Amino acid sequence: MASEPTEKTALVSNGKHDADKEADEHTKRLKAYQWWAFFVTFGGYFMAHFSRKCYSTVKTKLQDDAGYDALILSAMDTTFMGSYAIGNIISGKLGDTFNPTTILAIGLFGSGACLFFVNVAIWFDFHSFDAALGNFFILAVYFIFGFFQSTGGPVGTAVMGNWFCDEESVRRRGLIFGLWTCHQYCGDVTAGLCTYVVLKIGLPYWWALLIPSITNILWGVLTVQLIPDPAEVGIITPEVRIRLEKLAAKRAELKEGEELVDEGPKAISYANALRIPMVAQYALAFGFFKLTNYCLFFWLPYFLEKRNFDDKTANLIAVIYSVGMMPGGIIVGVVSDWFGGRRACVIGTFMTCLFVFLGVFALYSEVLNTVVLLAMLFMMGILVGGPNNIITSAVAADLASHPSVRGSNKSLGTVTGLINGCGAITASLGLLAIGPLSEKYGWGGVWVYLMGCTAAGTLLMGPKIWEEAFPKPDPELAETELEETKTAVVV
């Protein structure tokens, strides 16, 4: 028979009810702002890719009309990727240390300014005036452009992680970040369509660079007004609760007269970020995956034009690859959510399928009919986009939520920046080989090269794939089951 409620029982119940009510109110406020944060950060990275992709859609125009040769175009890719790689590592740390939305806005303003200066070089024909000056100017601008472009990935991911931190969002992290990472491919598709329209209606090709320059600056104005962290408006998130519990535990250990001031979580150091399990391995593997992606990203329109498609059709066909990348991230995210966050197994499956597709391209890319080419490019977009999307978003968020750092440090921007930055370093070096390979061995040699990159990245993830496929028993769970068995025997 239940005991009669006492005055003390009522007080405890009311206290618990009030706490639950307060937690529900915080969650309600958190969810009310989540989709605005999603929209603004989505748009910011959309603009980054819109401005980044537009250059590759007018590559032949820069070669034929502006006078830049293939070597300079290849050097632009490498210069961009080099500064982009270093910038990712720096930007992630800056986003964890300072106001992340300010960092995002600076990146958008700077990207718009750089594209405008590229247009200045075209308008005033720097290359014809002095080839060395023209080459130096455009390489210098693209070097700076890479730094500004690097803010979108790690810092945007950190802002998303700040807002999508409730239990339901963590459970659906693969789906949420899979949808969010469509931003880059929406930007790629828009850039291709923008260039197609510009050329179709007879405008000068440099309009394809000027339009994203203007839109980047406008979106920067919107981004600077975004609230970067729910804690800034008094919303208590699970992350904040963990930090407060750790703070209370430390205060309990203080001697009489000592004080501990809450200064908020500090940005994690690079060394400690690399000590988080699997961060270093993912950073190395992602480099090879990113090289495959960026080879297609920068060179696909060029390859198609060499197959005798005109420039407008080549850009339109290249869009099919980017369209395929959008569902790729969603598929990997949803499937890995279904399997309890076993993302490495899903990524490994996708990469194995991509290896087969690249083998077919190595043998038949020069003779494939247009329908088969379109279908294969779409499928390759899915296979490349899925792993690339998830590693730098949901996987990075999983890694940054490791118990060793959760509630103690701001780490998501730094972790994402390290993975993306190390990947970009590998890609920037690897891109140097594309031009010489295509000239000496044709595009068949390029596809074989990408097969090797895909295999190398997948092998680097081998230990994690094995760990997820054949997990070791949890000691705590095994101990609990043993105790339950003993209890059942005694009874």
C-alpha positions as CSV (number, residue, x, y, z in Angstrom):
1,M,0.0,0.0,0.0
2,A,1.4,3.4,-1.0
3,S,2.2,5.7,1.9
4,E,0.3,9.0,2.3
5,P,2.0,12.0,0.7
6,T,3.6,14.2,3.2
7,E,4.4,18.0,3.0
8,K,8.0,17.1,2.0
9,T,6.8,14.8,-0.8
10,A,4.7,17.6,-2.3
11,L,7.6,20.0,-2.2
12,V,9.9,17.5,-4.0
13,S,7.3,16.8,-6.6
14,N,6.6,20.4,-7.2
15,G,10.3,21.1,-7.5
16,K,10.7,18.3,-10.1
17,H,7.6,19.5,-12.0
18,D,9.0,23.0,-12.1
19,A,12.4,21.8,-13.3
20,D,10.7,19.7,-16.1
21,K,8.6,22.6,-17.1
22,E,11.6,24.9,-17.3
23,A,13.5,22.3,-19.4
24,D,10.6,22.0,-21.7
25,E,10.5,25.8,-22.1
26,H,14.2,25.9,-23.0
27,T,13.7,23.1,-25.5
28,K,10.8,24.9,-27.1
29,R,12.8,28.1,-27.5
30,L,15.7,26.1,-28.9
31,K,13.6,24.4,-31.5
32,A,11.8,27.6,-32.5
33,Y,15.2,29.1,-33.7
34,Q,16.7,25.9,-35.1
35,W,15.4,26.3,-38.6
36,W,16.4,29.9,-38.9
37,A,19.9,28.9,-38.0
38,F,19.6,26.1,-40.5
39,F,18.4,28.5,-43.2
40,V,21.1,31.2,-42.7
41,T,24.1,28.8,-42.4
42,F,22.7,26.8,-45.3
43,G,22.6,29.9,-47.4
44,G,26.1,31.0,-46.3
45,Y,27.7,27.8,-47.5
46,F,25.5,27.8,-50.6
47,M,26.9,31.2,-51.5
48,A,30.5,30.0,-50.9
49,H,30.0,27.2,-53.4
50,F,28.1,29.4,-55.8
51,S,31.1,31.7,-55.9
52,R,33.7,28.8,-55.9
53,K,32.1,26.8,-58.7
54,C,31.5,29.7,-61.0
55,Y,35.2,29.9,-61.8
56,S,35.3,26.3,-63.0
57,T,32.3,26.9,-65.3
58,V,34.2,29.6,-67.2
59,K,37.6,27.9,-67.3
60,T,37.7,27.6,-71.1
61,K,36.7,31.2,-71.4
62,L,39.6,32.2,-69.2
63,Q,41.9,30.2,-71.4
64,D,40.5,31.2,-74.8
65,D,39.4,34.8,-74.2
66,A,41.5,36.0,-71.2
67,G,44.7,34.2,-72.2
68,Y,45.4,32.1,-69.1
69,D,47.0,28.8,-70.1
70,A,46.2,25.3,-68.7
71,L,49.2,25.5,-66.3
72,I,48.0,28.7,-64.7
73,L,44.5,27.3,-64.4
74,S,45.9,24.2,-62.7
75,A,48.0,26.5,-60.5
76,M,44.8,28.4,-59.5
77,D,43.2,25.2,-58.3
78,T,46.3,24.3,-56.3
79,T,46.7,27.8,-54.9
80,F,43.1,27.9,-53.9
81,M,43.2,24.5,-52.3
82,G,46.4,25.3,-50.4
83,S,45.1,28.4,-48.8
84,Y,41.7,26.8,-48.3
85,A,43.3,23.9,-46.5
86,I,45.3,26.2,-44.1
87,G,42.3,28.5,-43.8
88,N,40.0,25.6,-42.7
89,I,42.3,24.7,-39.8
90,I,42.5,28.4,-38.7
91,S,38.9,29.2,-39.3
92,G,37.6,26.3,-37.2
93,K,39.7,27.5,-34.3
94,L,38.6,31.1,-34.8
95,G,35.0,30.0,-34.8
96,D,35.4,28.2,-31.4
97,T,37.3,31.2,-30.0
98,F,35.4,34.2,-31.3
99,N,31.8,35.0,-32.4
100,P,31.3,32.4,-35.2
101,T,28.7,34.4,-37.1
102,T,31.1,37.3,-37.4
103,I,33.7,34.9,-38.8
104,L,31.1,33.6,-41.3
105,A,30.2,37.1,-42.4
106,I,33.8,38.1,-42.9
107,G,34.2,35.0,-45.2
108,L,31.3,36.0,-47.3
109,F,32.3,39.7,-47.6
110,G,35.9,38.6,-48.5
111,S,34.8,36.1,-51.1
112,G,32.6,38.7,-52.8
113,A,35.5,41.1,-52.9
114,C,37.9,38.6,-54.3
115,L,35.6,37.7,-57.2
116,F,35.2,41.4,-57.9
117,F,39.0,41.7,-58.2
118,V,39.1,38.8,-60.6
119,N,36.6,40.7,-62.7
120,V,38.8,43.8,-62.5
121,A,41.7,41.7,-64.0
122,I,39.4,40.6,-66.8
123,W,38.0,44.1,-67.5
124,F,41.4,45.8,-67.7
125,D,43.0,42.8,-69.4
126,F,45.9,42.5,-67.0
127,H,47.2,39.4,-68.8
128,S,47.6,41.1,-72.2
129,F,49.2,44.1,-70.6
130,D,51.8,42.0,-68.9
131,A,51.5,38.2,-68.7
132,A,53.6,37.9,-65.6
133,L,51.5,40.6,-63.9
134,G,48.2,39.0,-65.0
135,N,49.3,35.6,-63.7
136,F,50.6,36.9,-60.4
137,F,47.5,39.0,-59.8
138,I,45.0,36.3,-60.4
139,L,47.0,33.7,-58.4
140,A,47.3,36.2,-55.5
141,V,43.6,36.9,-55.5
142,Y,42.8,33.2,-55.6
143,F,45.2,32.6,-52.7
144,I,43.3,35.1,-50.5
145,F,40.0,33.8,-51.9
146,G,40.8,30.3,-50.4
147,F,41.1,31.8,-46.9
148,F,37.8,33.5,-47.1
149,Q,36.1,30.5,-48.5
150,S,37.4,28.3,-45.7
151,T,35.1,29.8,-43.1
152,G,31.8,28.3,-44.3
153,G,32.5,24.6,-43.5
154,P,33.9,24.4,-40.0
155,V,32.3,27.5,-38.6
156,G,28.9,26.8,-40.1
157,T,29.0,23.3,-38.8
158,A,29.8,24.6,-35.3
159,V,26.8,27.0,-35.4
160,M,24.6,24.1,-36.5
161,G,26.0,21.9,-33.7
162,N,25.2,24.7,-31.2
163,W,21.6,24.8,-32.1
164,F,20.8,21.1,-33.0
165,C,22.0,19.7,-29.7
166,D,18.7,18.4,-28.1
167,E,18.1,14.6,-27.8
168,E,15.9,14.4,-30.8
169,S,18.3,16.3,-33.0
170,V,21.2,14.1,-31.9
171,R,19.2,11.0,-32.7
172,R,18.5,12.3,-36.2
173,R,21.9,13.9,-36.7
174,G,22.6,12.0,-40.0
175,L,19.3,13.2,-41.6
176,I,19.6,16.8,-40.4
177,F,23.2,17.2,-41.5
178,G,22.6,15.2,-44.7
179,L,19.9,17.8,-45.6
180,W,22.0,20.7,-44.5
181,T,25.1,19.6,-46.6
182,C,23.0,19.9,-49.7
183,H,24.0,23.6,-49.5
184,Q,27.2,23.1,-51.4
185,Y,25.6,21.1,-54.3
186,C,22.7,23.6,-54.5
187,G,25.4,26.2,-54.9
188,D,27.3,24.2,-57.6
189,V,24.1,23.6,-59.5
190,T,23.1,27.3,-59.3
191,A,26.6,28.3,-60.6
192,G,26.3,26.0,-63.6
193,L,22.8,27.2,-64.4
194,C,23.8,30.8,-63.9
195,T,26.7,30.4,-66.3
196,Y,24.5,28.6,-68.8
197,V,21.9,31.5,-68.7
198,V,24.7,34.2,-68.9
199,L,26.2,32.5,-72.0
200,K,22.8,31.7,-73.5
201,I,21.4,35.2,-73.4
202,G,24.7,36.6,-74.8
203,L,26.1,38.4,-71.8
204,P,29.9,38.6,-71.3
205,Y,31.1,35.5,-69.5
206,W,32.5,37.6,-66.6
207,W,28.9,38.1,-65.4
208,A,29.1,34.5,-64.2
209,L,31.7,35.8,-61.7
210,L,30.1,39.2,-60.9
211,I,26.7,37.8,-59.9
212,P,28.0,35.5,-57.1
213,S,30.3,38.4,-55.9
214,I,27.2,40.5,-55.2
215,T,25.1,37.8,-53.7
216,N,27.9,36.8,-51.3
217,I,28.1,40.3,-49.9
218,L,24.3,40.5,-49.5
219,W,24.2,37.2,-47.6
220,G,27.0,38.4,-45.4
221,V,24.8,41.2,-44.2
222,L,22.1,38.7,-43.1
223,T,24.6,36.3,-41.5
224,V,26.2,38.8,-39.2
225,Q,22.8,39.2,-37.4
226,L,22.4,35.4,-36.7
227,I,22.6,34.3,-33.0
228,P,25.5,31.9,-32.9
229,D,24.8,30.0,-29.7
230,P,21.6,29.4,-27.7
231,A,23.4,30.2,-24.5
232,E,23.7,33.8,-25.6
233,V,19.9,34.2,-25.3
234,G,19.7,32.3,-22.0
235,I,18.7,28.9,-23.4
236,I,20.0,26.0,-21.3
237,T,21.0,23.2,-23.6
238,P,22.2,19.6,-22.7
239,E,25.7,20.8,-23.4
240,V,25.4,23.7,-20.9
241,R,23.8,21.4,-18.3
242,I,26.8,19.0,-18.5
243,R,29.2,22.0,-18.2
244,L,27.4,23.3,-15.2
245,E,27.4,19.9,-13.5
246,K,31.2,19.6,-14.1
247,L,31.6,23.2,-12.7
248,A,29.6,22.3,-9.6
249,A,31.7,19.2,-9.1
250,K,34.9,21.3,-9.2
251,R,33.4,23.9,-6.8
252,A,32.7,21.1,-4.3
253,E,36.4,20.2,-4.3
254,L,37.5,23.8,-3.5
255,K,38.9,24.6,-0.1
256,E,37.2,27.2,2.1
257,G,37.7,30.7,0.8
258,E,38.5,29.6,-2.8
259,E,36.3,30.6,-5.7
260,L,35.8,29.3,-9.2
261,V,34.5,31.8,-11.8
262,D,32.5,30.4,-14.7
263,E,34.1,31.8,-17.9
264,G,32.3,29.5,-20.2
265,P,33.9,26.7,-22.3
266,K,37.2,27.4,-23.8
267,A,38.2,26.6,-27.4
268,I,40.0,23.2,-27.6
269,S,43.6,23.1,-28.6
270,Y,44.7,21.5,-31.9
271,A,46.7,18.8,-30.0
272,N,43.7,17.9,-27.8
273,A,41.4,17.8,-30.8
274,L,43.7,15.3,-32.5
275,R,43.7,13.2,-29.4
276,I,39.9,12.7,-29.7
277,P,39.6,9.1,-30.9
278,M,39.4,8.8,-34.8
279,V,39.9,12.5,-35.6
280,A,43.3,11.9,-37.1
281,Q,42.2,8.8,-39.0
282,Y,39.2,10.6,-40.5
283,A,41.4,13.6,-41.5
284,L,43.8,11.4,-43.4
285,A,41.1,9.3,-45.2
286,F,39.0,12.4,-46.0
287,G,41.9,13.8,-47.9
288,F,41.7,11.1,-50.6
289,F,38.0,11.4,-50.8
290,K,38.2,15.1,-51.2
291,L,40.7,14.8,-53.9
292,T,38.3,12.7,-56.0
293,N,35.5,15.1,-55.4
294,Y,37.6,18.2,-56.2
295,C,39.0,16.7,-59.3
296,L,35.5,16.3,-60.7
297,F,34.4,19.6,-59.2
298,F,37.1,21.6,-60.9
299,W,37.8,19.6,-64.1
300,L,34.5,17.9,-65.1
301,P,33.3,20.8,-67.5
302,Y,36.8,20.8,-69.0
303,F,36.7,17.0,-69.6
304,L,33.3,17.3,-71.2
305,E,34.4,20.1,-73.5
306,K,37.3,18.0,-74.6
307,R,34.8,15.3,-75.5
308,N,33.4,17.9,-78.0
309,F,30.5,19.2,-76.0
310,D,30.1,23.0,-76.4
311,D,30.7,25.1,-73.3
312,K,27.0,25.6,-72.5
313,T,26.1,21.9,-72.8
314,A,29.3,20.9,-70.8
315,N,28.3,23.1,-67.9
316,L,24.7,21.8,-68.0
317,I,25.9,18.1,-68.0
318,A,28.3,18.8,-65.2
319,V,25.4,20.0,-63.1
320,I,24.1,16.4,-63.2
321,Y,27.0,15.3,-61.0
322,S,26.3,18.0,-58.5
323,V,22.6,17.1,-58.5
324,G,23.6,13.5,-57.6
325,M,25.6,14.7,-54.7
326,M,22.6,16.1,-52.9
327,P,20.7,12.9,-52.2
328,G,24.1,11.1,-51.4
329,G,24.5,12.9,-48.1
330,I,20.9,12.4,-47.1
331,I,21.1,8.6,-47.9
332,V,24.3,8.1,-46.0
333,G,22.9,10.2,-43.1
334,V,19.6,8.4,-42.9
335,V,21.0,4.8,-43.3
336,S,23.7,5.5,-40.7
337,D,21.0,6.8,-38.3
338,W,19.1,3.6,-38.8
339,F,22.2,1.6,-37.9
340,G,22.8,3.5,-34.7
341,G,25.4,5.9,-36.1
342,R,27.6,3.3,-37.8
343,R,28.7,5.8,-40.4
344,A,32.1,4.3,-41.3
345,C,30.4,1.1,-42.6
346,V,28.1,3.0,-44.9
347,I,30.9,5.3,-46.1
348,G,33.0,2.2,-46.9
349,T,30.2,0.7,-48.9
350,F,29.7,3.8,-51.0
351,M,33.5,4.1,-51.7
352,T,33.7,0.5,-52.9
353,C,30.9,1.1,-55.4
354,L,32.6,4.3,-56.5
355,F,35.8,2.4,-57.2
356,V,33.9,0.2,-59.6
357,F,32.3,3.2,-61.4
358,L,35.7,4.8,-61.8
359,G,37.0,1.6,-63.3
360,V,34.3,1.7,-66.0
361,F,35.2,5.4,-66.7
362,A,38.9,4.5,-67.0
363,L,38.0,2.0,-69.8
364,Y,35.1,3.7,-71.6
365,S,34.8,7.4,-70.6
366,E,35.8,8.6,-74.1
367,V,33.2,6.4,-75.9
368,L,30.2,6.4,-73.6
369,N,27.0,7.6,-75.2
370,T,25.4,10.7,-73.7
371,V,22.5,8.9,-71.8
372,V,24.9,6.4,-70.1
373,L,27.3,9.2,-69.3
374,L,24.5,11.3,-67.7
375,A,23.3,8.3,-65.6
376,M,26.8,7.4,-64.4
377,L,27.7,11.0,-63.5
378,F,24.5,11.1,-61.4
379,M,25.3,7.9,-59.6
380,M,28.9,9.0,-59.1
381,G,27.6,12.2,-57.6
382,I,25.6,10.1,-55.0
383,L,28.6,7.9,-54.2
384,V,31.1,10.8,-53.8
385,G,28.7,13.3,-52.2
386,G,27.4,11.0,-49.5
387,P,30.7,10.3,-47.7
388,N,32.1,13.9,-48.3
389,N,28.9,15.4,-46.8
390,I,28.7,13.3,-43.7
391,I,32.4,13.2,-42.7
392,T,32.6,17.0,-42.3
393,S,29.2,17.3,-40.6
394,A,27.5,14.5,-38.8
395,V,30.8,12.5,-38.3
396,A,32.6,15.7,-37.0
397,A,29.7,16.4,-34.6
398,D,29.8,12.8,-33.4
399,L,33.6,13.1,-32.7
400,A,33.3,16.5,-31.0
401,S,30.6,15.0,-28.7
402,H,33.2,12.6,-27.2
403,P,32.8,12.4,-23.4
404,S,36.4,13.6,-23.0
405,V,35.6,17.1,-24.3
406,R,31.8,17.4,-24.0
407,G,30.8,20.3,-21.6
408,S,34.4,21.3,-21.1
409,N,35.6,22.7,-24.5
410,K,34.2,24.2,-27.7
411,S,35.6,21.7,-30.2
412,L,33.2,21.2,-33.2
413,G,34.7,24.0,-35.3
414,T,38.2,22.9,-34.6
415,V,37.5,19.2,-35.3
416,T,35.7,20.0,-38.5
417,G,38.4,22.4,-39.6
418,L,41.1,19.8,-39.0
419,I,39.3,17.1,-41.0
420,N,38.4,19.5,-43.8
421,G,41.8,21.3,-43.7
422,C,43.9,18.1,-43.8
423,G,41.7,16.8,-46.6
424,A,42.1,20.0,-48.6
425,I,46.0,19.8,-48.2
426,T,45.9,16.3,-49.7
427,A,43.6,17.5,-52.4
428,S,45.6,20.5,-53.3
429,L,48.7,18.4,-53.7
430,G,46.9,15.8,-55.6
431,L,45.3,18.2,-58.1
432,L,48.8,19.1,-59.4
433,A,48.8,15.7,-61.2
434,I,45.5,16.1,-63.0
435,G,46.7,18.4,-65.8
436,P,50.0,16.5,-66.6
437,L,48.1,13.1,-66.4
438,S,45.4,14.2,-68.8
439,E,47.9,15.5,-71.3
440,K,50.2,12.5,-71.2
441,Y,47.8,9.6,-70.7
442,G,44.4,11.0,-71.5
443,W,41.5,11.0,-69.1
444,G,41.7,7.2,-68.7
445,G,44.9,7.9,-66.7
446,V,43.1,10.4,-64.5
447,W,40.3,7.9,-63.7
448,V,42.9,5.2,-62.7
449,Y,44.5,7.8,-60.5
450,L,41.2,8.5,-58.8
451,M,40.7,4.8,-58.3
452,G,43.9,4.7,-56.3
453,C,42.8,7.7,-54.2
454,T,39.4,6.0,-53.4
455,A,41.1,2.8,-52.4
456,A,43.7,4.5,-50.2
457,G,41.0,6.5,-48.3
458,T,38.8,3.4,-47.8
459,L,41.8,1.4,-46.5
460,L,42.7,4.1,-44.0
461,M,39.1,3.8,-42.6
462,G,39.5,0.0,-42.4
463,P,40.0,-0.2,-38.6
464,K,36.9,2.0,-37.9
465,I,34.8,0.0,-40.4
466,W,35.9,-3.3,-38.6
467,E,35.2,-1.8,-35.2
468,E,31.7,-0.8,-36.3
469,A,30.9,-4.1,-38.1
470,F,32.2,-6.3,-35.2
471,P,31.8,-4.2,-32.1
472,K,33.4,-5.4,-28.8
473,P,31.1,-6.1,-25.9
474,D,30.5,-3.1,-23.6
475,P,32.1,-4.0,-20.2
476,E,29.5,-2.0,-18.3
477,L,26.6,-3.6,-20.2
478,A,28.1,-7.0,-19.7
479,E,28.5,-6.4,-16.0
480,T,24.9,-5.2,-15.7
481,E,23.6,-8.3,-17.5
482,L,25.8,-10.5,-15.2
483,E,24.3,-8.9,-12.1
484,E,20.7,-9.4,-13.5
485,T,21.5,-13.1,-14.1
486,K,22.8,-13.5,-10.6
487,T,19.7,-11.8,-9.2
488,A,17.5,-14.1,-11.2
489,V,19.3,-17.2,-10.0
490,V,19.1,-16.1,-6.3
491,V,15.4,-15.5,-6.7
